[in-house]
Amino acid sequence: MRGKRYGSALVWFRRDLRAYDHAALYHALKDSSAVHCVFVFDTEILDALPSRVDRRVEFIRESLVELRATLEQMGGGLIVRHARARDEIPRLAEELRIQAVYTNQDYEPVALERDRTVQRTLLEQGVLLHTFKDQVIFEKDEILTREGRPFGVFTPYKNTWLERLDDFYVKAYPVDKYTDALARHSDDKMPDLDDLGFRHSNLKDLRLPTGTSGGKTWLRDFASRIDHYEERRDYPAVKGPSYLSVHLRFGTISIRELASLARSQGGRGAGTWLSELVWRDFYFMILHHHPHVVTHAFHPELDHIPYPNREDLFAAWCEARTGYPLVDAAMRQINQSGYMHNRLRMVTASFLVKDLHVDWRWGERYFARQLNDYDLAANNGGWQWAASTGCDAQPYFRIFNPVTQSERFDADGKFIKLYLPELAAVPTRHIHAPWLMSAAEQRACGITIGRDYPAPVVDHAQARKVALEMYGKVKRREG
C-alpha cells in the first residue's frame, strides 16, 4: 500500500485487551501493510504467582477469547503464546519477518527492564520497537510544576491536569478506519487454563463479566447512576462505585472513554469520579519519577519506623479475625471475591499499620496477591497514603477509628452481616462493637464473643497512642 512505512508489523498486546481506541494497534495499522497481533502469557509473571488458582489469569484468558473473535471479525486474528515474553517477541518477529513491533507503554520497573531487553534483541535483528501512551491520560513529564519538576502533592497536580485536559486527550484512536491491514492467522488453539498450569477460580460464580463486552455493560450501568457517585461511593452496602477497576487494569475498556464520559456528563458525581481517574494518573507519575517507592517509603526517613511486625496479628488481619467487624467483613470480601470497596481499602490499611503496627509493605503484598484489579502504582500509592509514608499522604496523626468508620459508612451493618453471617442476629446498636454486649445480650442473639466471633485483638485507643509515639519519634529525629 502506498505511503506505508513498513511491510509487516507486530502489535504486542499486554494490559490493553481490546480492539478499539487502542494506540499501538492504530499506529501499526496506519504505518504497515500487514499487521499481526500477539499476546504472550508471560511465564516470568505466571510462574511467580503464589497460587495456581488466580482469578486474574482466568479473566485475561476469557478476555482474550473475545479479543481474538473481535479481531477475526475485523479481518485479522490473534496469536496467543505461553512463553517468556522477552524471548518470544523477538522469535516471533523473526518468524513473521516483522519490521517493527508496536506496543503500549508500561510503567512498572520490572516491565520496563523487560521492554529494554526486547528492544535490544529486536534491534540486533533490524527491528524497531515503538511504544505509545495508552493506559493513562497524561504520563511521565506531561504534567509538571511551573518550575518543571514533578508534583509531590495531589491537589495542584489535579488542578494542572484538569487545566490541560481538552478534547484532544480524550479523543479515541479510530482503529476501525484501517482494519484492511490486519493479517489473518490460523494459529493453534487458545490455551486452556490447564495448558497454562492453572485451575478454574470462582470467577464465573462472582458474575464478573470479562472482555470489552463485559466492561461496556458495566460502563453503561455506571453511566446511568454516575450523578449519585459522590454521595454513594463511600458506603459499601450501596451500589455506588463504578466497579470498572478490573476492566481498566487489563484495558478491556479505554481510559479515554472513561474520562470522556466524565467530562460529557458533568455534575458533582462525574467530577468526583474524574478526580479518581486523576489519582490514577498521579500514582503512575509518582512511580515513573520515584521508582524507589516500590520497596521503600516515598520519604526515605519513614523507612525507619520501628514496626513490631507481629506475625500473629498480621495473620488475624489476613484471615478476618481481628474482632473489628468492618475490618473483618472487608477482609472476607477481598479473600472471597478479589474485590474490596475503596473506603474499606483505606480502613483496613490504616488498621493494619496504625492499630496492628505491621509494616505497610506486608499489607501491600497481600493485596497484590488478592486483588483482581491489582495495579502496582495505585496499590503502592494507596498503601503509602494510608501508612503516612507517601507523597501527599494521610497525616500520621490522623488514624482511622474502625468503629466510627463502621458507624458512619455501614450504619445498619448491612455490609458487615453480608460477610459475617455469624453476627446476623446482633442488634444494630451493637454490630459495630459486639464485644461491648453483656453476657445476657450475647446469649439473646446466640453468639459468644471470643468463641463464635473473635474479641478485638487490640484496643484501638491504646494502639493509636503507640502508633503516634512510633511515628512521632521518627519525625522528631529527622526534624
Secondary structure, 3 states (H helix, E strand, C coil): CCCCCEEEEEEEECCCCCCCCCHHHHHHHHHEEEEEEEEEEEHHHHCCCCCCECHHHHHHHHHHHHHHHHHHHCCCCCEEEEECHHHHHHHHHHHCCCCEEEEECCCCHHHHHHHHHHHHHHHHCCCEEEEECCCCCCCCCCCCCCCCCCCCCHHHHHHHHHHHCCHHHHCCCCHHHHHHHECCCCCCCCCCHHHHCCECCCCCCCCCCCHHHHHHHHHHHHHCCHHHHHHHCCCCCCCCCCCCHHHHHCCCCCHHHHHHHHHHHCHHHHHHHHHHHHHHHHHHHHHHHCHHHHCCCCCHHHHHCCCCCCHHHHHHHHCCCCCCHHHHHHHHHHHHHCCCCHHHHHHHHHHHHHHCCCCHHHHHHHHHHHCCCCCHHHHHHHHHHHHCCCCCCCCCCCCCCHHHHHHHHCCCCHHHHHHCHHHCCCCHHHCCCHHHCCHHHHHHCCCCECCCECCCCCCHHHHHHHHHHHHHHHHHHHC
